[in-house]
Each structure stands twice: as C-alpha cells, then as structure tokens.
C-alpha cells in the first residue's frame, strides 16, 4: 500500500517508519509539494545515522485524499539512511491546498538558540566550520565543506558547543579587530580553535600574533604577510576593492602560512582559477570523509582553560626573524 488510509476524520498515531515504508509513502507526494532540498535531506539523514533522531512531536502528515503534505524531506532521509525511526503520523487533514500553505509556518531552531554565551551567532557559525573540519574536510571558501553541501545537524553543533562555546566566545574580543578588517570573524575564530587544539604551542602563539597584527598593524614591515593582507582588506573595507568571501579566506590562509614559515612577501593574492585552496598547516583531509565517525562520538580533546591569544602583548613589535 503506497498511502495510509486517510478517508476518515483526522487522527494521529505513532508508527515505526522503515526505509521501505518511507519509499512507499513518497509515492503520495502531490504536485503542489515544495521542491526537494537535498541539503535538508542530507542534514536529516546524518542525524538519523548518528542516532540523533528524536520523537519531538513533528508529524508526517497526509490529507484526506492520501496526499503527503508534510514530511517529504524526513521520509526521503529515512529512505536514504537505511534505518527505521519512530514518528507521529497524522491522516485525514483537509485536502484544501491552502492548508498546505500553512505548514512549516514556524521559526526554525538555530544553533545559536542553544548556545548561552555572549556572542552566540558568531560562535555558532564558527562551530559549523569546526564541524566540517572535523568531519568533511577543510572548507575551501566557496562552501563550508570542500566536497559536501550538507548542513551539519543542529544537535551535532550543540554537542560541540557544550565543549567549546565558552572558550570560543572568550576569543571573539581579542580577534575583533582582525575580524572587522577582514569580514571573516567566524572563519578566523574556527582557525584559532584549530591551532589551539590541534597544533603545537609554538604555532598557536604565531597564529595569535598574526591575527593581532592583522587587526592593529603594530610593528609591521612592508613585506610582512600580515601587512600585505591588512592592506588588501583595508582597501576592501573602504570600498576600494570588492573581494568575494571565498577569495578572502584563501588570501588569509596564504598570508598565515607565510607568517608561520617566517617568509616575507610583496603581495597577497589567491585565485581559485589558478591554484588550489591554500592548505591549512598540518591538516589532512580524511581519506573517506563520508564514512568517518562524527567527532561528537569521539573524544574532543583536552579542555583548555586559557587561550594563548589572551596573553598577547599587542604593543610588542615583531621578532627580528619575522621582519626579514
């Protein structure tokens, strides 16, 4: 049977929906249904496969004619996940097309709604980058994930937030100037997280110094990569030069790599048509990103109570070897 029996008064029941049943019910999608959003489907599928599906009161809804009027993304995700889940199923709703127009007329939950820190939206956006770094490969600038367009499940970001939200929020103020000049606040925040938790202490300090100098410009020589990046970003902020976000991200990583290597440069340029996205120091893309266990299922690393960036003396000039 492709459709549940809907020829009666509206009623609801709790059902276990298998992938096969989900595929059968998808035959009941009417012509007036919305176009399927593959990113939303992938997001729900990941949640199911990570055992994050919850019975939260949301229902699969059929009208009195047996048309599926709410739930095509959830059913498609169930079919793709290969796992059965429980859900409320409502049948017998009015077949008036205007009824369909009222569905989903609620404010969607965002990660920032669950993060109780001073800068919830910036932190939530940084957590998204961190999730992709941990699970899908380093962002290439055009999208959050280099090879996967799916949004991470909110539950996964909330888990990361429980571990890192407070410390990320504490980093926002020290990174404020660099974020303002580049317009890459959450990206810079995620990079500083990466160096803090994944790289040697010497590189953490160098990265922190780099972002401080991009922000304040103190003690920079003409050929210092932080100076060259700062100059380009200031031209952008003054409206003298339009630089797309993914280009800015590539330029920032490129300048940061120069600084980590102690190299001088005449200018900072990155073109996606001529070169790959600059590598993140010490980062290796997982060999099979799609099958890799999610970071929230593994140890997230040691708790760090004080960030090196807080101890930066912003007035200090660059070390002699940085000015070569």
N, C-alpha and C positions, 0 to 999 in steps of 0.2 A: 504494500500500500504506500503510495507516494505522499499522501496527505493524511493528517489526522482527521478524525470525524469532527467537523465543525458545524454541522447542520442543526445545532441546538443552541440553547442560551449560553451566554458567556460563562466559562468555567476555567479553572486552573488546576493543574496537578503537577506533582514533582515527578520527573522522568529521568531515567538514565539514557543519555543520548550517545549511541555508539557512532563511530565514523561512517558505517554503512547506513544507519538511520539518518544521519545528517545529510548524506548524499541524496537519499530518497526525498527528504523534505525540501532540499534545494530545488527539486523539480517544480515546486509550487511557487517559485518567485514570480510575481506578476510583472507586467510590462512597466508599470509606474514606479517600480522599485528604483532606488538610487544605484548609480554605477558602483561596482565593487572597488573598494580601495585596498589594493594589495598590501600597502604598508600597514593598514589597520589589521588585516588578516594575519600578517606575519607577526605583528605585535601580540595578538591573542594566542596564536599558535605557540609562540615561545613561552608565554605564560602557562599554557596547558602542559607543555613538555617539562617545565620547571616546577610542576606541581603547585603553581600559583593561582590556578582557577579556584574561585570561591563562589559558593552559593550566596549571592548577595541580594536577591530579590528581583534582579533583572530577568525578564522572561522572553522566551521565544513566542512570538505572537502570530496567530492565524486568524483571518477574518471568517465570517460566517460562510463564505464561499470556498474556504480552504486555501486561500492565497496566503503565502508567507509575507507578512507586512512588517515584521521586525525580527531581526536575528540572522540575516544572511551572512554577515561577517563572522559571527560566532559559529554558525553551522559550517561555514567554509573552513574556518580554523580547526574545528573539531575533526572534520574530514581529513585535513592535511596533517594533523598532529598524530593520527593513528591511535588516539587514546579516548576512552569513553569518559564523559563527565556528567554530572547531575545538573539539571536546570529546571526552573519552573517553565511550564508550557501553558499558554493561555489560548483558548479557542473560542470561536463564536463572536468575535468583535465585529462591529458594523463594517459592511463592505464599502461604505462611502469612502471615496478616495481622499476626502478632506480629513478623515480620521487618520490616515497615513501621514498627512502633513503635520499632525500634532505630535507624532512620535519623536523621541530623542530631543524634545524641546527643553532640555535641562543643561545646566552648566557642567561641562566635563571636568572631572577631577584632574588636577595637575600635581606634579611632584612637589612644587612649591607649597601647596596646601598642607603638606605633611611635614615640612621642614621648619622647625620653630627656631630660626636664627635671625640675625639682624638683616641679612641680605639673601632672602630665600630664593628669589628668581635667578640671581647671578650664580648662587651655589647650585641650584637645580640644573641650570644649563651646564655648569662645569661637571656635575655628576654624570650628565649624559655623555660628555666627551670621555670621561673616565671609564664609563661602562663600555664604550666602543673600544677604547684602548685595551681593556682587559679581555674583551670577548670577540671583537670583529676585526681588529687590525687598526693601526693608527689612522686617524682621519686624514683625508687628502685635501681638505679645504673646500671641495665642492659640496660634499655632504658630510654628515657626521661619521659615517663609516665608509671606508675606501671601496668596499665591494658589496655592501648590503644597505638598502634604503630603509630597512625596517626601523621603527622607533622601539627603543627598549621598553619593556613593561614598566609601568609606574611602580609596581611592587619591587622590582629589582633596583630601581633608583632609590626608593625609600630605604631599602636594606643598606645600600652604600651610604646613604645619608645618615643612618644611625651610627655608622662608623666614622664618617669624615665630615659631616656638615658643620660641626662647631669649629673644627680646625680650618676648614676652607673659609668659613665666614671671617675668622680672625685674619686671614690672609688678604681679604679684599682691600682693606685700608692701606696697607703697605704697598700694594700693587696698583693703587688707584690712579696715580699719575701715568704710569705706563699704559694702563687700560684706557684712560681717557684719550691719550695721544694716538694710540693705535686703533681704538674702537674694537678691541679683541679681549674684553675683560674676562669672560668665562673661559676662553681658549687659553689665555695666559694662566689663569687660575688652575686649569687642568694640567698645564705643563709644569707648574711649580709643584703640584701634587706628585707628578711623575718623578721629578728629580728628588723630591723629599723622601719618597717611599721606595724608589726603585734604583737610585744611583748612589755612588759613593759620596761621602760628605764633602769632599773637595769640589765635586761638580755641583752639589746643592748650593754651596756658597758662591760659586762662579755664576750660576744661573740667577741667584738672588741679586747679585751685584749687577748683572746685565740688565735686569728689569728695572732696578733702581736707577741706573744711569740713563736708560731709555726715558724714564719718567722725569728726571731732574736735570740731566745733561751736565752734571758737575764733573769737571776734570777731564773731559773727553778731548782727544786729539782729532784732527781732521779725518784721519784714516781709521779711526776706531769703528768697528762694525755697529756699535750702539749709536754712535754719532750719525753714521750714514743712514741707519734705519730711522732714527729720530727725525732727521732732516726730511726724509721722504714722507713720513707720517704727519709731520707738521704742515707740509705743503698740502696734504690731503685734508687735514682738519680746517685749514684756512680756505678751502675751496679751490686751490690752485691746481689740484690734480685728483682725478677720480680713480681710486684703486679698489677693485672688487674685493670682497671679503676673502675669497679663497687665495687671491694673489697676495694679500696682506699676510695671511697665515704662512704662506710659503716663504715670503721675504723675512718674516720674523724668525722662523726656524733656521733659515740660511744664515742670518746675522748671528743668531745664538750659537750656531755651530762654529762660525769663525771665532767668536769670543772664547768658546770652550777650548779651541785649538791654539789660542793666543795669536791669531793671524790678523793682519791689517787688511783693509780693502778700500778700493776707490769709490765703490758704489754698491748698493744692494738692489739686485734685480732678480726676479724669478718669473719665468714664462712657462705656463703649463704646456704650450705647444712645442717647446724646445727642450725641456728637461723634466724628469720625474719630480714628484714632490720631494723636497729635501728630507733626508732620513732623520728620525728622532734618535738622539745618541743612545746607543745600547739597546734599542728596541728591535725585537724580531717579531714579524707577523706570524701568528700561529700557523703551522702547516695545514691545518684543517679547521678554519675558523668556525664553520657551521656546526661541527660535531664536538667542539671543545666544551667541557663543562663550564657553566657560568661561574663568574668569580664569586658570587654570593654563596655558592656551595662549597667554596674552598676557604682556607684561612686568608684573611685580608691583610696580613702582615702586622708588624708590631705597632702598638699605639705610640704616637709621637706627641708629646705634650707641649713642646715648644719648637716653633719653626725657626730655622736659621735666618729666614728673611727678617724676622723681628729684630735681630741683633745687628743689622747692617748699619754702619755709620754712613749716612747718606752724604756727609760732608767730605769724606775721605777722597783723595784723588786716586786715580788708577795706579796699580802696581807698575813699576818700570817695564816689566816684560809685556804688559798689556798695551804699551804705547809704541811698541816697535812698528 
